[in-house]
Amino acid sequence: MIRHLSKWCLLSSFVACASLAQESEPSTHAAKWVFEEAAALSKRDAGTLWGMELDGPMLLVEPESRRVVANRSTEALVHSGDLYVGVLPDSVGIANTSMNWAGREWTMLMWPLPEDDYDRRSLIAHELWHRIQDEL
C-alpha cells in the first residue's frame, strides 16, 4: 500500500511540474512553485560557492503580454496573495538576465521555463548568480 502511495505521489508531482511549465502565462501558483524552487537551490548552497545567498528578488515575465509575477514588492506591482503581479513597461527589455527596475536589482526569467528539471534549475541558478555578480 505504501509503495503504491509513493508511486502515486511521485507521478502526481511530475504531472504538476509538466502542467506548470506548459501554462502560457505564469499564474501565481506556478510562479510560487518556481520561487520556492529557487529558494531551495539557494538554501542547498547556503552561500558556500559565492560567499553569499543567491535567493532574492525575482520576476517571471511572459514576453508577449509582458505580464509579470514577482516574489518581492514594488510600487509598480499589485499585491496578489503571497506574490506581486503587473505588466512590465515597454521601456524594459525582456530576457533571462538580471536587471535594475523599480529601485531594486532583480533576477528576470522568461516564461515558460524549461520543463526538464536539470535545465530549469540550471537556468534559475545561473540567472540568480547574475543578480549578485557585481557584489562579488
SULDAVEN-V326599 format. One record per residue. N is the residue number from 1. RES is the residue in three letters. BURIAL is I if it has 16 or more other C-alpha atoms within 10 Angstrom, else O. Layout:
n:N res:RES burial:BURIAL
n:N res:RES burial:BURIAL
//
This chain:
n:1 res:MET burial:O
n:2 res:ILE burial:O
n:3 res:ARG burial:O
n:4 res:HIS burial:O
n:5 res:LEU burial:O
n:6 res:SER burial:O
n:7 res:LYS burial:O
n:8 res:TRP burial:O
n:9 res:CYS burial:O
n:10 res:LEU burial:O
n:11 res:LEU burial:O
n:12 res:SER burial:O
n:13 res:SER burial:O
n:14 res:PHE burial:O
n:15 res:VAL burial:O
n:16 res:ALA burial:O
n:17 res:CYS burial:I
n:18 res:ALA burial:O
n:19 res:SER burial:O
n:20 res:LEU burial:I
n:21 res:ALA burial:I
n:22 res:GLN burial:O
n:23 res:GLU burial:O
n:24 res:SER burial:O
n:25 res:GLU burial:I
n:26 res:PRO burial:I
n:27 res:SER burial:I
n:28 res:THR burial:I
n:29 res:HIS burial:O
n:30 res:ALA burial:I
n:31 res:ALA burial:I
n:32 res:LYS burial:I
n:33 res:TRP burial:O
n:34 res:VAL burial:I
n:35 res:PHE burial:I
n:36 res:GLU burial:O
n:37 res:GLU burial:I
n:38 res:ALA burial:I
n:39 res:ALA burial:I
n:40 res:ALA burial:O
n:41 res:LEU burial:I
n:42 res:SER burial:I
n:43 res:LYS burial:O
n:44 res:ARG burial:O
n:45 res:ASP burial:O
n:46 res:ALA burial:O
n:47 res:GLY burial:O
n:48 res:THR burial:O
n:49 res:LEU burial:O
n:50 res:TRP burial:O
n:51 res:GLY burial:O
n:52 res:MET burial:O
n:53 res:GLU burial:I
n:54 res:LEU burial:I
n:55 res:ASP burial:I
n:56 res:GLY burial:I
n:57 res:PRO burial:I
n:58 res:MET burial:I
n:59 res:LEU burial:I
n:60 res:LEU burial:I
n:61 res:VAL burial:I
n:62 res:GLU burial:I
n:63 res:PRO burial:I
n:64 res:GLU burial:O
n:65 res:SER burial:O
n:66 res:ARG burial:I
n:67 res:ARG burial:I
n:68 res:VAL burial:I
n:69 res:VAL burial:I
n:70 res:ALA burial:I
n:71 res:ASN burial:I
n:72 res:ARG burial:I
n:73 res:SER burial:I
n:74 res:THR burial:O
n:75 res:GLU burial:O
n:76 res:ALA burial:O
n:77 res:LEU burial:I
n:78 res:VAL burial:O
n:79 res:HIS burial:I
n:80 res:SER burial:O
n:81 res:GLY burial:O
n:82 res:ASP burial:O
n:83 res:LEU burial:I
n:84 res:TYR burial:I
n:85 res:VAL burial:I
n:86 res:GLY burial:I
n:87 res:VAL burial:O
n:88 res:LEU burial:I
n:89 res:PRO burial:O
n:90 res:ASP burial:O
n:91 res:SER burial:O
n:92 res:VAL burial:O
n:93 res:GLY burial:O
n:94 res:ILE burial:I
n:95 res:ALA burial:O
n:96 res:ASN burial:I
n:97 res:THR burial:I
n:98 res:SER burial:I
n:99 res:MET burial:I
n:100 res:ASN burial:O
n:101 res:TRP burial:O
n:102 res:ALA burial:O
n:103 res:GLY burial:O
n:104 res:ARG burial:O
n:105 res:GLU burial:O
n:106 res:TRP burial:I
n:107 res:THR burial:I
n:108 res:MET burial:I
n:109 res:LEU burial:I
n:110 res:MET burial:I
n:111 res:TRP burial:I
n:112 res:PRO burial:I
n:113 res:LEU burial:I
n:114 res:PRO burial:I
n:115 res:GLU burial:O
n:116 res:ASP burial:O
n:117 res:ASP burial:O
n:118 res:TYR burial:O
n:119 res:ASP burial:O
n:120 res:ARG burial:I
n:121 res:ARG burial:I
n:122 res:SER burial:O
n:123 res:LEU burial:I
n:124 res:ILE burial:I
n:125 res:ALA burial:I
n:126 res:HIS burial:O
n:127 res:GLU burial:I
n:128 res:LEU burial:I
n:129 res:TRP burial:I
n:130 res:HIS burial:I
n:131 res:ARG burial:I
n:132 res:ILE burial:I
n:133 res:GLN burial:O
n:134 res:ASP burial:O
n:135 res:GLU burial:O
n:136 res:LEU burial:O
//
